[in-house]
Amino acid sequence: MPTLFVGHGNPMNAILDNQWTRGWTEMARTIRKPKSILMLSAHWYLPGSYTTANHDPKTIHDFGGFAQALFDVQYRAPGNPGLANRVSAMLSHCDSQPRSDWGLDHGTWSVLCKMYPEADVPVIQLSIDARATFEQHLKIGRTLAPLRDEGILIMGSGNLVHNLRSALHQMRANDQSVPNWARHFDDEASRALKQGDNDFLAEAPTTEEGRMCHPSPDHYIPLLYAAGAADSNDPVSFPVEGFELGLSMRCVRFG
């Protein structure tokens, strides 16, 4: 299987038909159907490494102030407790543990409802350990890489540029321009991705521009898992590119 990073953006994309959602749908068509999906979502970011071991993970509406139609969405993909336990075992050096008090947050289901609308692919989430360094996140991705050979799709969901305060300011001002710092960071990260320069990817969010693009690193780190799980021979492509309110909606495919 390839590994993927998806820029998920606005939760409303789950119920909209636009260039981003059509890109996600087409992306799914270009790969064979996975046996299971292992998702790293920006919205399960906490001190600890956990996997969702639910048989029937709930749809988590972890936001407020949106249309009722969005809260009505239920993505009823099955879980895979066996895979959750195995991933935790693979990450025993991180003291990873399975748990059943989480489910599928909108970083996961808002994308998968467009990629796999039948919800017939089992899905588990792996939390992002806020205590880990960027280099450690890459190493965790490398540890998980063997799952690819078993038909498991490793995915990260976040945004390559995600300054929410700036995005809200642009929305209120009806400003669709792309800040220079956002475009430059997106361009440089894309170059590094094409070159397989993981050292750059681990360093980028610590720079002044990186901190501007990511006041919190939660939406950037999922990219490191996808990059870490990639092989040096994997071709890198960008099935979706562009900005929405200064947020990079770029998707990355490795392999």
C-alpha positions, 0 to 999 in steps of 0.5 A: 500500500502507499502511505498518505497525508491528507489536508482535511481543512474545514470540517464542513468538507464532509458534507460539501462537494468541492475540489478538495473532496473530489480530490479525496474521492479520486485518490481512493480510486487510484489505490486498491481497497485497503484491508484496514486503515491506520489513521493519525489525526491531528485531533487526537493529540495528547500526552500518550500513545494510544490506539482505538480498540473499539469494535464499533468506534463512535463518530466524534463531533469534536467542534462547535458552531457548524450546521446541524447537517454536519453533526448528523453525519455518522461514519459507521466504519468498523474498528479492528481491535486486533490491529489496535492491539498489534500496533500498540505492541509494535510501539511498546517502546513508547508505552502504547496502550489500546483504549476504547474511550475514543472513536473516529474524530473529524480529522478521520471521518470527514476525509474517509466519508469521501474516500470510502463512503460505504464505511466498509473498511475497518479503521483504527486511530493512533494518537499523536503523543505530544511529548515526542520529538519530531524525529521520534514521530518519524521513527514511529512511522518507520516502525509501522511501515511493515503494515503496508505489506499487509494491505493496511493503509497508513494515513495522516490527516492534518494540514501542511500549513495550519494557522487557524487564527490567521484563517479566521481573520481572513474569513472575517475579512473575506480575504482569499489571498495566500500569505507569503509565509504560508506559500513559502513554507508549503513550497519548501516542504513540498520540495523536501518531500520530493527529495525525501529530505526527512531531516528538513521535515523534522526541522521545518516546524521549529523555524520562525516561519514554521512556528508561524505556519503551525502555532501548535504542531498537531496538524503538521505531525501526521505528515511525519508518520506518513513520511516515516512509513515511506520507503526511499524508493517510493515516488512522491506525488501531490493528488490535491494542491491549493489553499483555502483561507491560508490553510494548505490543502495539499495531499501527499502520496508516497508510493 
